[in-house]
């Protein structure tokens, strides 16, 4: 169950990106793949598993919509927007249904 929760966190919150601090300039930059440790590799594996779950769970038409997405979070947001609409669309639907209900009652 905890693993499922962690995969869901990757999908909703963004993928893991590992950073390091360069001591000379105190700048924070992404690690290279060669610099990953075992903990980083396990987290990267979660990124790949979450991505695989999303891609395997959709049909060919949906795949065309998300094929250009770079992360699991982008895939999830694209699917959410496609099927639920943007926040503005949701508010418009609520207002329309509210008006329809008020007129019928």
N, C-alpha and C positions, 0 to 999 in steps of 0.2 A: 504493500500500500504506500509506503513512504517513497518508493521509486516512482510510482505513478504520480504522486504529488510533485516530485521534483521535475518530472517531464512536463507536467502541466505548467509549472513555474517557468520553465524554459520557453514554452510556447507563448505564455501571456506576458512575461516580463522582459524578454530579450535573451538572446543566446549568451553564453559565457564568453567573455573576451578577457584574456589574461594580460595584465599590464606589469611593467617593471619600472623602477625609478632609476634614472641615470644619475649617479652620484655627483658628477661634475656640475651638471646644470640643474639638478633637481627636477628635470622634466620627466613626465610619465608617458611611456610609449608602450605599444603592444609588444608582447614577447614574440620571438620567432618560434617556429615549430621545434627547432633544436633545443630551445630553452625550456620547453614544457617538462614538468615533473610528472610523477604518477598521478597525483591528485588532479593536475590540469588535464591529463589525458582521459581520466574518468569523466570529468565534466564535459570535455569535448565529445566523448562518446554519447553522453546524454543529448547534446545538440543533434548529433546524427540520428539517434533513435527517435527523438521528437519529430525531426524532419521526415524520417521514414514513415512514421505513423500517420502523419498528415497526408503525405503523398500517396501512400498505399490505400488510404481510406476514401479516395475521391475517384470520380470517373474521368474519362478523357476530356470532356468539355471543361470540367473544373480545372484539370491539369493545365489546359491552355491559358486559363486566367492567372495561374500562380507560377507558371514556369520561369518567369523572369525574377521572381522574388529571391532575395539573398538570404533571408533568415526565416526561422520558424515563425517568429512574431509577425513578419511581413505577410507570410502565407496566411496566418490566422486572421490578420486584419483585412486582407483582401477577401477572404471567404466570408467574414462577418459582414463586411460592407455589401458584398454581392447579395447575400441572403437576408440581411436585416435592414440594410440601407444605412445611410449616414445618420448622425444625430438629428440633423435638420429634417430628413425624411421621416424619421420616427416621430418627431414632434408634429409634423404636418398630418401624419396618419392619426395620431392621438386627437388632434384638434378636429379633424374631419369626423372621426367616429363619435366624439363628444357632441358635436353639432348634430349629427344624424340621430343620436340617442335623444337629445333634448327636443328635437323637432317631432320625433315619433311619440314622445311621452306626454 
